[in-house]
């Protein structure tokens, strides 16, 4: 990895691809409460870690076209929304993923005539996950098949969390799975480690977060199955570590 600019990034809001509407990421944070347990007999503060949290705040240009900014944000939905901020369109790029509640939809008309909105989303249930993309940002499968694998350098033993954003599907009902192998399939055959729920084309845009516990092999890849045409989607993953509060 190297120093990078913020150019060529992508953002998905529960399946809506708003990469052409969002103008700025104003804040992406994953804070933790710090609990002060200092007692009377202590000579210095004693603290332990408390609840984790997450936030993603963006600015966006107004766009009322089908499945664009206004359609994604205007309803202020009470249900959870999965957000993915991908740092590029290369497999393995960093991605911030968040299960969230949308807090607002605040518009502003500038003196120059511009029309923009600010949107804040707060984590719910889990904190913000710093992941890596398993697709090339938004990737298209015209029919069932497998993507190029990602080499994560080593196997791990603490599970994995995965985020799926489906932006569009022309027809059919595809299923997206993540497969694993210890040697990129040369001797250890690819096997499914995690599956997302099958999604009918009429349900797009949509998103899902799935976890799996236990060992995960070194190499990962995406496989799509079913009869469908032109599935547009993004998948990001994070391997669990010994530092996670709750095991996957």
C-alpha positions in Angstrom: 0.0 0.0 0.0 1.1 3.6 -0.6 0.0 7.2 -0.1 -3.0 7.9 -2.3 -5.3 10.8 -3.2 -9.1 10.7 -2.8 -9.7 10.5 -6.6 -11.7 7.9 -8.4 -13.6 6.7 -5.3 -17.0 5.1 -5.1 -19.9 5.2 -2.6 -22.9 2.9 -2.2 -25.9 3.6 0.0 -27.8 0.3 0.5 -27.3 -0.6 -3.2 -27.7 2.9 -4.6 -24.5 3.9 -6.5 -24.1 7.6 -5.6 -20.5 7.9 -6.7 -21.5 10.5 -9.3 -23.6 12.5 -6.8 -21.7 12.6 -3.5 -19.2 15.5 -3.6 -17.3 15.0 -0.3 -16.9 12.6 2.6 -17.1 15.0 5.5 -16.4 12.5 8.2 -15.8 8.7 8.6 -15.1 7.7 12.2 -15.1 4.6 14.4 -14.8 6.0 18.0 -14.8 4.1 21.2 -16.1 5.2 24.6 -13.4 5.4 27.2 -14.7 4.5 30.7 -13.0 6.1 33.7 -12.9 3.6 36.6 -10.5 5.5 38.7 -10.8 4.6 42.4 -10.1 6.6 45.6 -6.8 4.8 46.2 -5.5 5.4 42.6 -2.7 7.8 41.9 -3.5 8.0 38.2 -6.6 7.5 36.0 -7.7 4.0 35.3 -9.6 3.5 32.1 -11.2 0.6 30.1 -12.7 0.5 26.7 -16.5 0.9 26.4 -19.0 0.8 23.5 -17.8 1.2 19.9 -19.5 3.4 17.4 -19.3 4.6 13.8 -20.3 7.5 11.6 -20.3 8.4 7.9 -21.2 12.0 6.9 -21.3 13.1 3.3 -22.2 16.1 1.1 -24.1 15.5 -2.1 -25.4 17.4 -5.1 -29.1 17.2 -5.6 -30.1 14.6 -8.2 -33.7 13.5 -8.6 -33.1 11.0 -11.5 -34.1 7.4 -11.0 -32.1 5.6 -8.3 -29.9 8.6 -7.6 -29.2 10.9 -4.6 -32.8 12.1 -3.9 -34.3 8.6 -4.3 -31.7 7.2 -1.9 -32.0 9.7 0.9 -35.4 11.5 0.7 -37.4 8.9 2.7 -35.3 9.0 5.9 -35.9 5.3 6.3 -36.2 3.9 9.8 -34.7 0.6 8.7 -30.9 -0.1 8.8 -28.9 1.0 5.8 -25.6 -0.5 4.7 -23.1 2.0 3.4 -19.8 1.3 1.5 -17.2 3.9 0.8 -14.7 2.2 -1.6 -11.3 4.0 -2.0 -10.9 2.9 -5.6 -11.8 0.4 -8.3 -9.0 -2.0 -7.7 -9.5 -5.4 -6.0 -8.1 -5.1 -2.5 -8.7 -1.3 -2.1 -9.7 0.0 1.3 -13.4 0.3 2.0 -15.3 1.8 5.0 -18.5 -0.2 5.6 -21.2 0.8 8.0 -24.6 -0.6 9.1 -26.4 2.6 10.0 -29.4 4.8 10.6 -29.8 7.9 8.4 -30.1 10.9 10.7 -31.0 13.7 8.4 -31.3 15.1 4.9 -30.4 18.7 5.0 -30.5 20.9 1.9 -28.7 24.1 1.1 -29.0 26.5 -1.9 -25.7 28.4 -2.4 -25.5 32.0 -3.6 -23.9 30.7 -6.8 -27.1 28.7 -7.5 -25.8 25.3 -6.4 -28.1 22.9 -4.7 -26.6 20.4 -2.2 -27.5 18.2 0.7 -25.7 16.9 3.8 -26.4 13.5 5.2 -25.2 12.0 8.5 -25.4 8.2 9.2 -24.8 6.7 12.6 -23.8 3.1 13.3 -26.3 0.7 14.8 -25.5 -2.7 16.2 -21.9 -2.8 15.0 -19.2 -0.2 14.6 -17.7 1.0 11.3 -15.7 -1.8 9.6 -12.5 -1.0 7.7 -12.6 -3.6 4.9 -10.9 -4.4 1.6 -12.8 -4.8 -1.6 -13.1 -8.3 -3.1 -14.5 -6.8 -6.3 -13.0 -4.1 -8.5 -15.2 -1.5 -6.8 -18.5 -2.0 -8.6 -18.1 -5.1 -10.8 -20.4 -6.5 -13.5 -21.1 -10.2 -14.0 -23.1 -10.6 -17.2 -23.8 -14.2 -16.2 -22.8 -16.7 -13.6 -19.0 -17.0 -13.0 -16.0 -16.3 -10.8 -13.9 -13.2 -10.3 -10.2 -13.0 -10.0 -9.0 -14.0 -6.5 -7.5 -11.8 -3.8 -4.4 -12.9 -2.0 -4.6 -12.0 1.7 -1.1 -13.3 2.4 -2.1 -15.8 5.1 -5.0 -17.8 6.5 -6.7 -16.5 9.6 -8.7 -18.1 12.4 -11.1 -15.4 13.8 -13.9 -15.4 11.1 -14.8 -12.7 8.6 -17.4 -10.1 7.9 -18.6 -9.3 4.4 -20.7 -6.6 2.8 -22.6 -6.8 -0.4 -24.0 -3.9 -2.4 -26.2 -4.8 -5.4 -26.8 -1.8 -7.5 -28.6 -3.4 -10.5 -29.6 -6.6 -12.2 -31.3 -6.8 -15.5 -33.1 -10.2 -15.0 -33.0 -13.4 -13.0 -32.1 -14.3 -9.4 -28.3 -14.3 -8.8 -26.6 -15.7 -5.7 -23.3 -14.2 -4.6 -20.9 -16.4 -2.6 -17.3 -16.0 -1.3 -15.0 -19.0 -1.9 -11.7 -19.8 -0.2 -8.6 -21.8 -1.0 -5.2 -22.2 0.6 -3.3 -22.2 -2.7 -5.5 -20.2 -5.2 -7.2 -23.4 -6.4 -4.0 -25.1 -7.7 -4.3 -28.1 -5.3 -6.9 -27.0 -2.7 -10.2 -26.7 -4.6 -12.2 -23.6 -4.2 -15.0 -24.0 -1.5 -17.7 -21.7 -0.3 -17.0 -20.0 3.0 -19.9 -17.5 3.0 -23.1 -17.0 1.0 -25.3 -13.9 0.6 -29.1 -14.2 0.2 -30.2 -14.7 -3.4 -31.7 -11.5 -4.8 -34.3 -11.2 -7.6 -33.6 -8.5 -10.1 -36.7 -6.5 -9.0 -35.2 -6.1 -5.5 -32.2 -4.1 -6.6 -30.8 -1.8 -5.3 -30.2 -3.6 -2.0 -27.4 -4.6 0.4 -26.5 -7.2 3.0 -24.0 -7.9 5.8 -23.0 -11.5 6.6 -20.5 -13.0 9.0 -18.8 -16.3 9.3 -16.8 -17.8 12.3 -13.7 -19.8 12.4 -10.8 -20.4 10.0 -10.6 -18.5 6.6 -8.1 -19.6 4.0 -5.5 -17.3 2.5 -7.1 -16.8 -1.0 -10.7 -15.4 -1.5 -12.8 -14.9 -4.6 -16.3 -14.1 -5.6 -18.5 -16.6 -7.4 -22.0 -15.9 -8.8 -24.5 -18.6 -9.5 -28.1 -18.8 -10.9 -29.6 -17.6 -14.1 -29.4 -13.9 -14.5 -28.0 -11.1 -16.7 -25.8 -8.1 -15.9 -25.4 -8.1 -12.1 -23.7 -4.9 -10.9 -22.4 -5.3 -7.4 -19.6 -4.6 -4.9 -18.3 -6.9 -2.1 -16.0 -5.9 0.7 -14.6 -8.0 3.5 -12.7 -7.8 6.8 -11.0 -10.7 8.5 -11.6 -11.0 12.3 -8.7 -10.5 14.7 -8.0 -11.3 18.3 -8.8 -7.6 19.1 -12.4 -7.9 18.0 -14.9 -7.4 21.0 -17.3 -10.0 19.6 -16.3 -13.0 17.5 -17.8 -13.4 14.1 
